[in-house]
Amino acid sequence: MASSGALHVAVGVVRDSDGNILITQRAKHAHQGGLWEFPGGKLEHGEEVLAALRRELREEVGILIDGASPLIKIHHHYPDLEVLLDVWRVDHFSDQACACEGQAMRWVASEDLNRYEFPAANRPIIAAAQLPDRYAILEGRSVDQVLANLSKIIGNGVRLLQLRVKSLPASEILTVYATVFAECQRHGVKLLLNSDLPLFQAEADGIHLSSHALMMANQRPEEYAWVAASCHDFKELKHAQNIGVDFAVLAPILPTPTHPDATPLGWDVMAELIEQVNLPVFALGGLKIEDIQRVLQAGGQGIAGISAFL
């Protein structure tokens, strides 16, 4: 919920059939003028968020929303303004987008969003726009099993992967990494390495901090394009946000046989925790593919899992 003094803004991450995202440039005289943004605008008194988004996108870029779902909420304090950005993904719309107010407008590939200068509050939105709704964790009790699991995960269309083969002997981890890295490169899969693996200076798209590594860190590991973190409570989520990670994994949501002693958070607590941080959050623990929509409706990014994608 927005605080009583916060400006509540409905924002649309509008994606066309090619996957490109619509951005517009703020007027020079506006707050944060001259910077790029995702289209939208403030809610009128008593207006529902989706109604405001429909109105603003019609007025600003000339499109009619046919379908939208929650993406992320951002609470941000500028020196002169407090805002709540209520961000929705818009993958279905009608009519041709146009700059109805004479503003600069562009369709941009998601991976190119970082080339544009956005207001500070938009950084987590950019990450959420670039991330998929599935994050696979690659495990296995042997080299053959790990590689078989990798093949299934890639075959099921997953494009974001964490290598977390902690059960393998150290002598085999480097060999497995080399094969996994090559396959991920070949199939366009982003690869993150679990921070507890003995893979120092190994090439990858990012690092995934275990909860222990997260709480030991006082700043973001800057040598990686993507930094993720495992979290189990508000303290860990807040620390992840404070050091600037790109996304978090929150667990366990439901009971899981791999961690029978862990107390599950449940759906309501999950939603409350996600609401309190400015981060894309994947839900983990006892979830199946069909739970993705429920996580999205709660403001999460999607689901993470080991067996869910096999």
C-alpha angles and dihedrals in degrees: 000000000000116000115245091260098044122106106236111216129184111216130188127208094200116195126190127213091273092054095252118143127226118236131174135195122245118238113262092242095049128095105283086010119194094024124116122250145170109263121261141093147218124300119252118231110293093001122142116237097242091046090052091048092051091050096045096047091048092051098039106037104009100242131129115221113233095176137002138170133190116274109172142326120226124197108194135172116207116187089258104025144037115212140182110205108201101197125197131184113234112194098154124054140139134225126039118291113241138166097257093176097044093256124144110265133184141175107226133186108246092241089057096055091095089065091069127075111242132175113274093253090063098067095091089045090056090050091049091049091052097046125084123227094249128067115181124204112211115216137150143160094235139021091255092051093048092052092045089052090049091054091051093047093051091044089055091059100254112155102180119064139175118205105216105157096154093147093063122092111262089243090063100043096078091050092049091046092055092054094042092049092050092049093047090051091049094050100038095249119153109232124206121186120220108245093230094062118101092241102120114181091357113154117254142133092256152330130260112213117215112227089258093050089046094055091046092054120089095184141023116276095247098195091077129076090213127034121185132174140202113236135181104177145014094275092058094043092051092049090049089054093045095055091046107249116171097229143351137219114220118203153229103009097162133014112287131191092223091062105026094163095054117102109233117233095217128214099286096051090044091056092046092051094047090051091057099057136060095228139104103249127199117203118227136184130067094356131138133202090263090061092067094091092051090052092048092051089053090056097260126136096233139279133311121202151149105215097022092081098042 
